[in-house]
């Protein structure tokens, strides 16, 4: 008994009293693996019987510990086996294979040690789901709150990551042209592209058209070819050399969509090439993106961080950028990049992505690249004393880094997008959803949600309401990559702060010009009713929030005049000269041959004529610019008589049967179930 006491307890040598506990040295070596093993057991016991428990907070803590234990175990087991092989080979005088086994063993030990030293990720904080169809803020644009969603599976034919194919070579240029044209005309209810642009500019300008002397800057996202601290992502000839967490499968801006946009501006909107700047001050115009654009639009200004080999170098202007937080006090001053400050208009072209720090990265966060210096306070590899923007975001890849996970906090995205020289001069917002990607390095995967059904999203989103388009993007991304989009409630905070910028939950007076004037509402935010029907309050006719207009690939919209209700996206300085082209809440009917059949339980590979649309389950279908029969609010009587309601619509669907093709609309028998 005395030996056991001496082994466990520390005793005073004079009095013999217990003064502490011995910590066995062996425990130090097994403590972390033991914790990992117990976490693995706990995870398996709880999650295997009921997989949904994996989302519980306790399991979110246990899962990384358990996975780390498995990686450590594999590494140490491999090292043990390799050392055994090495000993046998050396005994047999087989020195080469013995040395090779030692290398493998050392690698295994290193793997095991590294897995135990990996920093823990920032802990997610559980929060209740936000309510659906409860809009906040004021809808903006020619068609207030409208977000056009064009989905055409024919745009992409990439096999996917690891195939050896380059994603940017598997996007159909003609389909990209068509999708952008459809988005513009559908948004503006215009019969031609030039009329759509005219309506958009007139709405922005309070009635004045675009003047050919005015300049336009297009902010794109070149994060996957970021300048960083050197030439890590390009060679000396501007060819892409991915590194630092990137590979050739990382999704960037689609050159085909950028080409389509330049073509629209030059040949439809009448903008001289020399008056267009396109680029990312923190990124690099790799040849894979630059060459196809420069070949056809050589006089456009291609702005990037280095400004070499035909590109134009971004530099600071004299226009200050202010941050509406005391954390910026004493920090190095920020200035708007020169070509952005000189522009009369901006177009914001983002990518459909999630992000490990911001949850999502869409049009708002696209302006992090508009600062020239990086969010981590570096300029061309040299650290500065600028405000560290990443530390004000709602998540972090490591728990050791500062982040702000809760709602009701200052968000720098509001200042960036409210600044009159950046977001404040933006006339149009676009989101490239041809592939989409997870995290800043944009790892792609096919999408399970309807109507994608295991294919690429092959989508383009367009709006004049920035808050609305980012809100729609959030709803989509939260279905595909919830581990990032839903990591913390604060992911949605910037949307609330922007929508309620006149009285934000944080109480911040967002004043990016430091002119003692707080921002007004920057757009409308809400969540759709469900991921199947994807309907917002303007779709349902229950409020003044978002309208998501789904466009059939073969549709050609035509204008439908209604009284103007357009809400300008900013306060124009021009004197109005014309009434802007008004929007309409009534979708444009398609022809009987271009309306897709709703998807069945077994997805069919999409073609030009069978592109799926969201199923209509229990709610009114999403407007595909086709809902004449549904918007009447009436249901036809199935009595074999051709009712007036049937004559007023161009297509009718009963139980996935397209009437007018499978049967005559004059023979509506009771064998078909009611709508």
C-alpha positions as CSV (number, residue, x, y, z in Angstrom):
1,X,0.0,0.0,0.0
2,X,2.9,2.4,0.8
3,X,4.3,1.8,-2.7
4,X,1.0,2.6,-4.3
5,X,0.8,5.8,-2.2
6,X,4.3,6.9,-3.2
7,X,3.5,6.2,-6.9
8,X,0.3,8.3,-6.9
9,X,0.8,11.0,-4.3
10,X,3.5,13.5,-3.5
11,X,4.3,13.6,0.2
12,X,6.3,15.9,2.4
13,X,9.6,14.2,3.3
14,X,9.4,15.6,6.8
15,X,5.8,15.3,7.8
16,X,4.8,12.5,5.5
17,X,1.6,14.4,4.6
18,X,0.2,14.3,1.0
19,X,0.9,17.6,-0.8
20,X,0.1,16.7,-4.4
21,X,-0.3,14.2,-7.2
22,X,2.4,12.6,-9.4
23,X,1.8,13.1,-13.1
24,X,3.0,9.9,-14.7
25,X,5.3,10.7,-17.6
26,X,3.6,8.2,-19.9
27,X,0.3,10.0,-19.7
28,X,1.8,13.0,-21.4
29,X,2.5,10.8,-24.5
30,X,-0.9,9.3,-24.6
31,X,-3.1,12.1,-23.4
32,X,-3.9,13.6,-26.8
33,X,-4.3,10.3,-28.6
34,X,-6.5,9.1,-25.7
35,X,-8.7,12.2,-26.1
36,X,-8.9,11.5,-29.8
37,X,-9.9,7.9,-29.3
38,X,-12.6,8.8,-26.8
39,X,-13.9,11.4,-29.2
40,X,-14.0,8.8,-32.0
41,X,-15.9,6.3,-29.7
42,X,-18.4,9.1,-28.7
43,X,-18.9,10.2,-32.3
44,X,-19.6,6.6,-33.5
45,X,-21.9,5.7,-30.6
46,X,-24.0,8.8,-31.1
47,X,-24.0,9.4,-34.9
48,X,-24.1,5.9,-36.4
49,X,-27.6,5.1,-34.9
50,X,-28.8,8.6,-36.0
51,X,-26.7,10.4,-38.6
52,X,-28.5,13.7,-38.1
53,X,-26.8,14.0,-34.8
54,X,-23.6,14.9,-36.7
55,X,-24.9,18.5,-36.7
56,X,-25.1,18.7,-32.9
57,X,-22.6,21.1,-31.3
58,X,-21.1,18.4,-29.2
59,X,-20.5,16.3,-32.3
60,X,-19.0,19.2,-34.2
61,X,-16.4,19.4,-31.4
62,X,-15.8,15.6,-31.4
63,X,-15.5,15.1,-35.1
64,X,-12.2,17.0,-35.7
65,X,-10.7,15.3,-32.6
66,X,-11.8,11.9,-33.9
67,X,-10.6,12.5,-37.4
68,X,-7.2,13.8,-36.1
69,X,-6.9,10.6,-34.0
70,X,-7.4,8.4,-37.1
71,X,-4.8,10.4,-39.1
72,X,-2.4,10.1,-36.2
73,X,-3.0,6.4,-35.9
74,X,-2.5,5.8,-39.6
75,X,0.7,7.8,-39.6
76,X,2.2,6.0,-36.5
77,X,1.1,2.5,-37.8
78,X,2.8,3.2,-41.1
79,X,5.9,4.4,-39.4
80,X,6.1,1.3,-37.1
81,X,5.7,-1.0,-40.1
82,X,8.3,0.9,-42.1
83,X,10.9,0.8,-39.3
84,X,10.3,-3.0,-39.0
85,X,11.0,-3.4,-42.7
86,X,14.0,-1.2,-42.5
87,X,15.6,-3.3,-39.7
88,X,15.0,-6.5,-41.7
89,X,16.5,-5.0,-44.8
90,X,19.6,-3.7,-43.1
91,X,20.1,-7.1,-41.4
92,X,20.0,-8.6,-44.9
93,X,22.4,-5.9,-46.2
94,X,19.8,-4.5,-48.5
95,X,20.7,-1.0,-47.7
96,X,18.8,0.8,-50.5
97,X,15.4,-0.6,-49.6
98,X,16.2,-0.3,-45.9
99,X,17.0,3.4,-46.4
100,X,13.7,3.8,-48.3
101,X,11.8,2.2,-45.5
102,X,13.4,4.6,-43.0
103,X,12.3,7.6,-45.2
104,X,8.7,6.2,-45.2
105,X,8.9,5.7,-41.4
106,X,10.0,9.3,-40.9
107,X,7.3,10.5,-43.1
108,X,4.7,8.5,-41.1
109,X,6.0,10.0,-37.8
110,X,5.9,13.5,-39.3
111,X,2.3,12.9,-40.5
112,X,1.3,11.7,-37.1
113,X,2.9,14.7,-35.3
114,X,1.5,17.2,-37.8
115,X,-2.0,16.0,-37.4
116,X,-1.7,16.5,-33.6
117,X,-0.4,20.0,-34.1
118,X,-3.0,21.3,-36.6
119,X,-4.8,24.3,-35.2
120,X,-8.4,23.8,-34.2
121,X,-10.9,25.5,-36.4
122,X,-13.0,28.3,-35.1
123,X,-15.9,26.7,-33.1
124,X,-19.3,27.1,-34.8
125,X,-22.0,28.7,-32.7
126,X,-25.5,27.2,-32.9
127,X,-28.3,29.6,-33.7
128,X,-32.0,29.3,-34.7
129,X,-32.9,29.4,-38.4
130,X,-33.8,32.8,-39.7
131,X,-37.5,33.3,-40.7
132,X,-38.6,32.8,-44.3
133,X,-40.4,35.4,-46.5
134,X,-40.0,38.2,-44.0
135,X,-38.2,40.9,-46.1
136,X,-36.2,43.8,-44.5
137,X,-34.9,46.9,-46.2
138,X,-36.0,48.7,-49.4
139,X,-36.0,46.9,-52.8
140,X,-33.9,48.7,-55.4
141,X,-33.6,48.8,-59.2
142,X,-35.6,49.1,-62.3
143,X,-37.6,46.1,-61.3
144,X,-37.3,46.5,-57.5
145,X,-36.0,43.4,-55.7
146,X,-35.9,41.4,-58.9
147,X,-33.1,38.8,-59.3
148,X,-33.1,37.0,-62.7
149,X,-31.8,33.4,-62.6
150,X,-30.9,31.9,-66.0
151,X,-30.2,28.2,-65.9
152,X,-28.9,26.3,-69.0
153,X,-27.1,23.0,-68.5
154,X,-25.8,23.3,-72.1
155,X,-23.3,26.0,-70.9
156,X,-21.0,23.4,-69.3
157,X,-19.6,20.0,-70.3
158,X,-16.7,19.7,-67.9
159,X,-16.1,16.2,-66.6
160,X,-14.9,17.6,-63.2
161,X,-12.0,17.8,-60.8
162,X,-9.2,15.3,-61.4
163,X,-10.2,14.7,-65.0
164,X,-7.2,16.5,-66.5
165,X,-9.6,18.8,-68.3
166,X,-9.4,22.5,-67.8
167,X,-12.8,23.9,-66.6
168,X,-12.4,27.2,-68.6
169,X,-12.2,25.2,-71.8
170,X,-15.5,23.5,-71.2
171,X,-17.9,26.5,-71.2
172,X,-20.0,27.2,-74.4
173,X,-19.4,30.8,-75.5
174,X,-22.6,31.0,-77.6
175,X,-24.7,29.8,-74.7
176,X,-23.0,32.3,-72.4
177,X,-23.9,35.1,-74.8
178,X,-27.5,33.9,-74.9
179,X,-27.8,33.6,-71.2
180,X,-26.6,37.1,-70.5
181,X,-28.9,38.4,-73.2
182,X,-31.8,36.6,-71.7
183,X,-31.0,37.9,-68.2
184,X,-30.8,41.5,-69.4
185,X,-34.0,41.5,-71.4
186,X,-35.9,39.6,-68.8
187,X,-34.8,41.9,-66.0
188,X,-35.7,45.1,-68.0
189,X,-38.8,43.6,-69.8
190,X,-37.2,44.6,-73.0
191,X,-37.4,43.1,-76.5
192,X,-33.8,43.9,-77.4
193,X,-30.5,44.0,-75.6
194,X,-29.8,47.6,-76.4
195,X,-33.2,48.6,-75.0
196,X,-32.5,46.6,-71.8
197,X,-29.2,48.5,-71.3
198,X,-30.9,51.8,-72.0
199,X,-33.6,51.1,-69.4
200,X,-31.0,50.1,-66.8
201,X,-28.9,53.2,-67.3
202,X,-31.9,55.5,-67.4
203,X,-33.1,54.0,-64.1
204,X,-29.7,54.5,-62.5
205,X,-29.4,58.0,-63.8
206,X,-32.9,59.2,-63.0
207,X,-33.9,59.2,-66.6
208,X,-30.7,60.2,-68.4
209,X,-29.2,57.7,-70.9
210,X,-25.7,56.5,-71.0
211,X,-23.2,59.0,-72.6
212,X,-20.4,57.5,-74.7
213,X,-17.9,59.7,-72.9
214,X,-18.6,58.0,-69.6
215,X,-16.3,55.3,-68.2
216,X,-17.3,51.9,-66.8
217,X,-15.2,49.7,-64.4
218,X,-16.0,46.0,-64.0
219,X,-14.8,44.5,-60.8
220,X,-14.1,40.8,-61.2
221,X,-12.8,38.2,-58.8
222,X,-9.2,37.0,-59.5
223,X,-8.6,35.4,-56.1
224,X,-7.4,32.2,-57.7
225,X,-4.6,34.1,-59.4
226,X,-4.0,36.5,-56.5
227,X,-0.8,38.5,-56.6
228,X,0.0,37.6,-53.0
229,X,3.6,38.1,-52.0
230,X,5.2,37.4,-55.4
231,X,4.8,35.4,-58.6
232,X,3.5,32.2,-56.9
233,X,0.5,32.0,-59.2
234,X,2.0,32.9,-62.5
235,X,5.2,32.3,-64.4
236,X,7.2,35.0,-66.1
237,X,4.9,34.9,-69.1
238,X,1.6,35.3,-67.1
239,X,0.7,31.6,-67.4
240,X,-1.2,30.3,-64.4
241,X,0.9,28.3,-62.0
242,X,-1.5,27.4,-59.1
243,X,0.0,27.2,-55.6
244,X,-0.7,27.8,-52.0
245,X,-3.8,25.7,-51.7
246,X,-4.8,26.1,-55.4
247,X,-4.8,23.7,-58.3
248,X,-6.0,23.8,-61.9
249,X,-9.5,22.7,-60.8
250,X,-10.0,25.9,-58.8
251,X,-12.9,27.8,-60.3
252,X,-12.3,31.5,-61.3
253,X,-14.2,34.0,-63.4
254,X,-15.4,32.3,-66.6
255,X,-13.7,34.0,-69.6
256,X,-16.8,33.3,-71.7
257,X,-19.0,35.3,-69.4
258,X,-16.6,38.2,-69.2
259,X,-16.4,38.0,-73.1
260,X,-20.2,38.1,-73.3
261,X,-20.3,41.1,-70.9
262,X,-17.7,43.1,-72.9
263,X,-19.5,42.2,-76.1
264,X,-22.8,43.5,-74.6
265,X,-21.2,46.8,-73.5
266,X,-19.4,47.5,-76.7
267,X,-21.9,46.3,-79.3
268,X,-25.3,46.8,-77.5
269,X,-24.8,49.5,-74.9
270,X,-22.5,51.6,-77.1
271,X,-19.6,51.9,-74.7
272,X,-16.2,52.5,-76.4
273,X,-13.6,49.9,-75.6
274,X,-11.2,52.4,-74.2
275,X,-13.8,53.6,-71.7
276,X,-14.1,50.1,-70.2
277,X,-11.8,48.9,-67.4
278,X,-12.1,45.2,-66.2
279,X,-10.0,43.6,-63.5
280,X,-9.1,43.1,-59.9
281,X,-6.4,45.3,-58.2
282,X,-5.2,42.4,-56.0
283,X,-5.3,39.8,-58.7
284,X,-3.4,38.9,-61.9
285,X,-4.8,38.6,-65.4
286,X,-3.5,35.1,-66.2
287,X,-3.3,34.2,-69.9
288,X,-6.0,31.7,-69.6
289,X,-8.5,34.5,-69.0
290,X,-6.7,37.5,-70.6
291,X,-5.9,36.1,-74.1
292,X,-9.5,35.3,-75.3
293,X,-10.7,38.7,-74.1
294,X,-7.8,40.8,-75.4
295,X,-7.9,39.1,-78.8
296,X,-11.4,40.5,-79.4
297,X,-11.3,43.6,-77.2
298,X,-7.7,44.9,-77.5
299,X,-8.5,48.5,-76.4
300,X,-10.2,47.6,-73.1
301,X,-8.1,48.4,-70.0
302,X,-7.2,45.1,-68.2
303,X,-6.4,46.1,-64.6
304,X,-4.3,43.9,-62.3
305,X,-1.7,44.1,-59.6
306,X,1.5,43.9,-61.7
307,X,0.5,45.7,-64.9
308,X,2.9,43.8,-67.1
309,X,2.7,42.3,-70.7
310,X,-0.3,44.4,-71.8
311,X,-2.0,44.6,-68.5
312,X,-2.5,47.9,-66.6
313,X,-1.1,48.3,-63.1
314,X,-3.6,49.4,-60.4
315,X,-2.4,52.2,-58.1
316,X,-4.0,54.3,-55.4
317,X,-6.0,57.4,-56.3
318,X,-6.2,60.4,-54.0
319,X,-9.8,59.5,-53.0
320,X,-9.9,58.4,-49.3
321,X,-11.8,55.4,-48.1
322,X,-13.0,55.7,-44.5
323,X,-14.0,52.9,-42.1
324,X,-17.0,53.5,-39.7
325,X,-15.3,51.9,-36.7
326,X,-13.0,53.0,-34.0
327,X,-10.7,50.1,-34.8
328,X,-9.5,52.1,-37.8
329,X,-8.2,54.8,-35.5
330,X,-4.5,55.2,-35.9
331,X,-4.4,52.8,-38.9
332,X,-2.8,53.5,-42.2
333,X,-5.2,55.4,-44.6
334,X,-7.0,53.6,-47.4
335,X,-7.5,55.0,-50.9
336,X,-9.7,53.8,-53.7
337,X,-7.8,52.4,-56.7
338,X,-7.3,55.0,-59.5
339,X,-9.3,53.4,-62.3
340,X,-12.3,52.7,-60.0
341,X,-12.2,56.3,-58.7
342,X,-12.2,57.6,-62.3
343,X,-15.1,55.5,-63.5
344,X,-18.6,56.9,-63.8
345,X,-20.2,53.4,-63.3
346,X,-19.2,50.1,-62.0
347,X,-20.4,46.6,-62.8
348,X,-19.9,43.9,-60.0
349,X,-19.2,40.5,-61.5
350,X,-18.8,37.9,-58.7
351,X,-18.6,34.1,-58.5
352,X,-21.0,31.8,-56.6
353,X,-18.7,30.7,-53.8
354,X,-18.6,30.0,-50.0
355,X,-15.7,31.2,-47.8
356,X,-14.0,30.0,-44.7
357,X,-14.0,33.5,-43.1
358,X,-17.1,35.2,-44.5
359,X,-19.3,32.1,-45.0
360,X,-20.2,33.3,-48.5
361,X,-18.3,35.4,-51.0
362,X,-20.6,37.1,-53.6
363,X,-20.9,40.7,-54.9
364,X,-20.4,42.4,-51.5
365,X,-17.1,40.6,-50.6
366,X,-15.9,41.0,-54.2
367,X,-14.9,44.5,-53.1
368,X,-12.3,43.2,-50.7
369,X,-10.2,43.0,-53.9
370,X,-11.0,46.6,-54.6
371,X,-8.7,48.0,-51.9
372,X,-5.5,47.2,-53.9
373,X,-3.8,46.3,-50.6
374,X,-5.0,42.9,-49.3
375,X,-7.5,42.3,-46.5
376,X,-4.6,41.1,-44.4
377,X,-2.9,44.5,-44.7
378,X,-0.3,43.8,-47.4
379,X,0.6,45.6,-50.6
380,X,2.6,43.7,-53.1
381,X,4.1,41.6,-50.5
382,X,4.9,44.3,-48.0
383,X,3.0,44.5,-44.7
384,X,1.3,47.7,-43.7
385,X,-0.7,49.1,-40.8
386,X,-4.1,49.1,-42.6
387,X,-7.2,47.9,-40.8
388,X,-7.2,44.0,-40.8
389,X,-10.5,43.3,-42.6
390,X,-10.4,39.5,-42.1
391,X,-10.6,40.0,-38.3
392,X,-14.1,41.6,-38.7
393,X,-15.6,38.7,-40.5
394,X,-17.9,36.1,-38.9
395,X,-15.6,33.1,-39.0
396,X,-12.0,32.0,-39.2
397,X,-10.1,28.9,-40.3
398,X,-8.3,28.8,-36.9
399,X,-9.7,29.5,-33.4
400,X,-6.6,31.5,-32.7
401,X,-7.6,34.2,-35.1
402,X,-10.0,37.1,-34.2
403,X,-13.4,36.9,-35.8
404,X,-16.9,38.3,-35.1
405,X,-19.5,35.4,-35.3
406,X,-22.6,37.1,-33.9
407,X,-25.3,39.4,-35.5
408,X,-25.5,43.1,-34.9
409,X,-21.8,44.0,-35.4
410,X,-20.0,46.5,-37.6
411,X,-19.2,45.0,-41.0
412,X,-16.7,46.6,-43.4
413,X,-18.6,45.2,-46.3
414,X,-21.2,47.8,-45.7
415,X,-18.7,50.6,-46.0
416,X,-17.1,49.2,-49.1
417,X,-20.4,48.7,-50.9
418,X,-21.9,52.0,-49.7
419,X,-18.9,54.1,-50.8
420,X,-19.9,56.3,-53.7
421,X,-16.7,55.4,-55.6
422,X,-17.2,51.6,-55.3
423,X,-20.5,50.0,-54.5
424,X,-22.3,53.4,-54.7
425,X,-21.7,53.7,-58.4
426,X,-22.6,50.2,-59.3
427,X,-25.2,50.0,-62.1
428,X,-25.5,46.2,-62.3
429,X,-24.6,43.0,-60.3
430,X,-23.8,39.6,-61.8
431,X,-23.0,36.3,-60.2
432,X,-21.2,33.7,-62.3
433,X,-22.7,30.4,-61.2
434,X,-21.6,28.2,-64.1
435,X,-19.7,26.0,-61.7
436,X,-19.4,27.7,-58.3
437,X,-16.9,26.7,-55.7
438,X,-16.3,26.0,-52.0
439,X,-14.0,28.4,-50.1
440,X,-11.7,31.1,-51.4
441,X,-9.8,28.5,-53.5
442,X,-13.1,27.6,-55.1
443,X,-13.2,23.8,-55.0
444,X,-16.0,22.7,-57.3
445,X,-18.6,19.9,-57.0
446,X,-21.8,19.0,-58.7
447,X,-25.0,20.2,-57.0
448,X,-27.6,17.7,-55.7
449,X,-30.4,20.3,-55.2
450,X,-33.2,20.7,-57.8
451,X,-33.1,21.6,-60.6
452,X,-29.4,20.7,-60.9
453,X,-29.9,17.1,-59.9
454,X,-26.3,16.0,-59.8
455,X,-25.1,18.4,-62.5
456,X,-23.2,21.7,-62.4
457,X,-25.4,24.7,-61.5
458,X,-24.8,26.2,-65.0
459,X,-26.5,29.4,-63.8
460,X,-26.2,33.2,-64.1
461,X,-27.8,35.6,-61.7
462,X,-28.4,39.3,-62.5
463,X,-29.9,42.2,-60.5
464,X,-29.7,45.9,-59.8
465,X,-30.4,45.1,-56.1
466,X,-27.1,44.0,-54.4
467,X,-28.7,42.9,-51.2
468,X,-31.3,40.8,-53.0
469,X,-28.8,39.0,-55.3
470,X,-26.5,38.2,-52.4
471,X,-29.5,37.0,-50.4
472,X,-30.5,34.7,-53.2
473,X,-26.9,33.5,-53.5
474,X,-26.8,32.8,-49.8
475,X,-30.0,30.6,-50.1
476,X,-28.4,28.6,-52.9
477,X,-25.0,28.2,-51.2
478,X,-26.5,27.2,-47.9
479,X,-27.9,24.1,-49.6
480,X,-24.6,23.1,-51.3
481,X,-22.0,23.9,-48.7
482,X,-23.8,24.5,-45.3
483,X,-20.7,23.8,-43.3
484,X,-19.4,27.2,-44.4
485,X,-22.5,29.2,-45.4
486,X,-24.3,28.3,-42.1
487,X,-21.2,28.1,-39.9
488,X,-22.2,31.1,-37.8
489,X,-25.2,33.4,-37.7
490,X,-23.0,36.4,-38.4
491,X,-22.6,35.2,-42.0
492,X,-25.9,36.9,-42.7
493,X,-25.1,40.0,-40.6
494,X,-23.8,42.1,-43.5
495,X,-27.0,41.5,-45.4
496,X,-29.0,42.8,-42.4
497,X,-26.6,45.7,-41.9
498,X,-26.9,46.7,-45.6
499,X,-30.6,46.3,-45.8
500,X,-31.1,48.3,-42.7
501,X,-28.2,50.7,-43.2
502,X,-30.2,53.7,-42.2
503,X,-30.8,52.1,-38.8
504,X,-28.6,48.9,-38.6
505,X,-28.8,46.5,-35.7
506,X,-25.2,47.3,-34.8
507,X,-26.1,51.0,-34.3
508,X,-23.3,51.9,-36.7
509,X,-23.5,55.1,-38.8
510,X,-21.9,53.8,-42.0
511,X,-20.2,56.9,-43.4
512,X,-17.5,55.7,-45.9
513,X,-17.0,59.2,-47.3
514,X,-16.7,60.8,-43.8
515,X,-19.2,63.5,-44.8
516,X,-21.3,63.0,-41.6
517,X,-24.1,61.3,-43.7
518,X,-25.1,57.8,-42.7
519,X,-26.1,55.3,-45.4
520,X,-29.7,54.6,-46.3
521,X,-31.0,51.1,-47.1
522,X,-28.9,49.5,-49.8
523,X,-31.5,46.8,-50.8
524,X,-33.9,44.2,-49.7
525,X,-33.1,40.9,-47.8
526,X,-35.2,37.9,-47.2
527,X,-35.0,34.1,-47.4
528,X,-37.0,31.9,-49.8
529,X,-39.9,29.8,-48.6
530,X,-38.1,26.5,-49.2
531,X,-35.3,25.1,-51.4
532,X,-37.8,23.2,-53.7
533,X,-40.0,26.1,-54.7
534,X,-37.5,28.9,-54.2
535,X,-40.1,31.6,-53.8
536,X,-39.9,35.0,-52.3
537,X,-42.6,37.5,-51.3
538,X,-42.9,39.1,-54.7
539,X,-43.3,35.6,-56.2
540,X,-46.0,34.8,-53.7
541,X,-47.6,38.2,-53.9
542,X,-47.4,38.7,-50.2
543,X,-44.8,41.4,-49.8
544,X,-42.3,43.9,-51.3
545,X,-39.2,41.8,-51.0
546,X,-37.4,39.7,-53.6
547,X,-38.6,38.4,-56.9
548,X,-36.6,35.5,-58.2
549,X,-37.3,35.1,-61.9
550,X,-36.3,31.7,-63.3
551,X,-35.6,31.8,-67.1
552,X,-36.0,28.9,-69.5
553,X,-32.9,28.7,-71.7
554,X,-34.9,28.9,-75.0
555,X,-37.2,31.8,-73.9
556,X,-37.2,35.2,-75.6
557,X,-38.8,37.7,-73.4
558,X,-40.9,40.5,-74.7
559,X,-41.8,43.8,-72.9
560,X,-45.1,44.2,-71.1
561,X,-45.8,47.8,-70.3
562,X,-47.1,48.6,-66.8
563,X,-47.1,51.8,-64.7
564,X,-43.6,52.6,-63.5
565,X,-42.7,51.5,-60.0
566,X,-38.9,51.5,-60.4
567,X,-36.7,52.4,-57.4
568,X,-33.4,54.1,-58.3
569,X,-30.4,52.3,-57.0
570,X,-28.8,55.6,-56.0
571,X,-29.5,59.3,-55.9
572,X,-28.8,60.6,-59.4
573,X,-27.1,63.9,-60.1
574,X,-28.5,64.0,-63.7
575,X,-31.6,65.9,-64.6
576,X,-34.2,63.3,-65.6
577,X,-35.0,63.4,-69.3
578,X,-37.1,60.3,-69.8
579,X,-39.2,57.9,-67.9
580,X,-37.3,54.6,-67.3
581,X,-38.6,51.5,-68.9
582,X,-41.0,50.1,-66.2
583,X,-40.8,46.5,-64.8
584,X,-43.7,44.2,-64.6
585,X,-44.6,41.5,-62.1
586,X,-46.3,39.5,-64.8
587,X,-43.8,37.0,-66.3
588,X,-43.6,36.7,-70.0
589,X,-45.2,33.5,-71.5
590,X,-42.9,31.1,-73.4
591,X,-43.8,29.1,-76.4
592,X,-45.3,25.7,-76.2
593,X,-42.1,24.1,-77.3
594,X,-39.7,25.6,-74.8
595,X,-41.2,25.0,-71.4
596,X,-39.5,22.2,-69.5
597,X,-41.3,19.3,-68.0
598,X,-40.9,19.3,-64.2
599,X,-38.3,16.8,-63.0
600,X,-39.4,13.3,-62.0
601,X,-37.9,11.1,-59.3
602,X,-35.4,9.8,-61.8
603,X,-33.4,12.8,-63.2
604,X,-32.9,12.8,-66.9
605,X,-29.7,14.3,-68.4
606,X,-30.7,17.8,-69.4
607,X,-30.9,18.8,-73.1
608,X,-31.9,21.9,-74.9
609,X,-35.5,21.0,-74.6
610,X,-35.9,19.3,-71.3
611,X,-34.0,21.6,-68.9
612,X,-35.5,20.9,-65.4
613,X,-37.3,23.6,-63.4
614,X,-38.0,23.6,-59.7
615,X,-40.9,21.2,-58.9
616,X,-44.1,22.7,-57.9
617,X,-44.9,20.4,-54.9
618,X,-47.4,22.3,-52.8
619,X,-46.8,26.0,-53.7
620,X,-47.3,28.2,-56.7
621,X,-44.5,27.6,-59.1
622,X,-41.5,29.9,-59.4
623,X,-42.2,32.3,-62.2
624,X,-40.5,31.0,-65.3
625,X,-41.8,33.9,-67.2
626,X,-44.6,31.4,-68.0
627,X,-47.2,31.4,-65.3
628,X,-50.3,32.7,-67.0
629,X,-52.5,29.9,-65.8
630,X,-51.1,30.0,-62.3
631,X,-51.3,33.8,-61.8
632,X,-55.0,33.8,-62.6
633,X,-55.5,32.0,-59.3
634,X,-58.1,29.7,-61.0
635,X,-58.1,26.0,-61.6
636,X,-59.7,24.7,-64.8
637,X,-62.7,22.3,-64.6
638,X,-61.8,18.9,-66.1
639,X,-65.1,18.4,-67.9
640,X,-64.0,18.0,-71.5
641,X,-64.9,21.6,-72.2
642,X,-62.3,24.1,-73.4
643,X,-62.6,26.8,-70.6
644,X,-61.4,30.3,-71.2
645,X,-58.6,29.7,-68.7
646,X,-57.1,27.0,-71.0
647,X,-57.1,29.3,-74.0
648,X,-55.2,32.0,-72.0
649,X,-52.1,29.9,-71.4
650,X,-49.6,28.6,-73.8
651,X,-48.7,25.4,-71.8
652,X,-50.5,23.2,-69.3
653,X,-49.1,20.6,-67.1
654,X,-51.0,17.9,-65.2
655,X,-49.1,15.3,-63.3
656,X,-45.9,15.8,-65.4
657,X,-47.9,15.4,-68.6
658,X,-47.5,18.3,-71.1
659,X,-51.0,18.9,-72.4
660,X,-51.2,19.9,-76.0
661,X,-48.5,17.5,-77.0
662,X,-49.5,14.2,-75.2
663,X,-53.2,14.9,-75.5
664,X,-55.4,17.6,-77.0
665,X,-56.3,20.5,-74.8
666,X,-59.9,20.0,-76.0
667,X,-60.1,16.6,-74.4
668,X,-59.4,17.2,-70.7
669,X,-60.8,14.0,-69.1
670,X,-60.9,13.2,-65.5
671,X,-58.1,10.8,-65.9
672,X,-55.7,13.7,-65.2
673,X,-55.2,14.9,-61.6
674,X,-56.1,18.5,-60.9
675,X,-53.3,21.0,-60.6
